[in-house]
């Protein structure tokens, strides 16, 4: 009997030692950080998630950065954001394809506040605040922890900026459209051990996350919000049908206390079909930013009455954001464009009232901005 108790105590002691992997708030991104990842949507190999408990060994050496789409997350001072004034609590901003994602970091959590800048679906600048803030990172995280969070926001868009293609199937023109989005997440750190990736080995926790997202569409008619689906007979216009409804995914996140990137994030459907795998790029290389001192552009004619031509010089080819603001700071024009060096572009200014304006050119990571004044008359 004594021997049985002794072995049980030894087993519990060894289990406790092996399980002492703690993910702290040192893994939260900070202003100035660049996180590098790659994502593969059609991964042909086999990823084994394994069972719960530990210690486990996960060998993900098969994941090759060169076979994925490389991504960078650059965290900036929120003050540089165009819509920073709408998010006074923000401690950092993530710029992604013109969309400004505002975040608040504390000792125990990193939460989302909302979005600003360009909206990718409507190609227009919008400010969206979460009515329920999602918690994106939690600390400390240990084996075994549970987490739960809900993110919820809605977008109300007046009909005068809604593309005609989105209204084509409606028997009447609404005053506004509302898109309501919610995402409920439950996480469980259910395993621990070591993970191999790109020639490196890490002590990790595995977090199993269930995410239930729901997107709904409403239209405003005579002051009342209604569900338009019954009027459409299932024929939802403009691609809305691609993202309306409810979707459930299961994601396995492998997190270390060494890297700020989640080392591996494998997303599965409820049928256990691998949908995508995102993993850290552990190489030392970070795409260099251009020498902003060499970047310049000219506009002509100035003053202008109908078509303004601007030509950038000393610039790297890539995606840029063009904004025009009036002297009161109101944005009157926004465009996402792929720009080449010395390539002229034209903007129709005939719709602008007479007055002074400022044209600003920014790169997609907001590492620089160049502005120039012009007059419309």
Helices and strands as residue ranges (DSSP letters): H 2-18, G 25-27, E 34-40, E 53-59, G 65-67, E 69-76, G 78-80, G 84-86, E 92-96, E 99-105, E 109-119, E 124-125, E 128-129, E 135-138, E 146-158, G 159-161, G 164-166, E 176-197, E 200-221, E 224-226, H 229-232, G 237-242, E 245-255, E 264-269, E 274-280, G 292-294, E 296-300, E 307-313, E 318-326, E 331-339, E 344-348, E 355-363, E 369-376
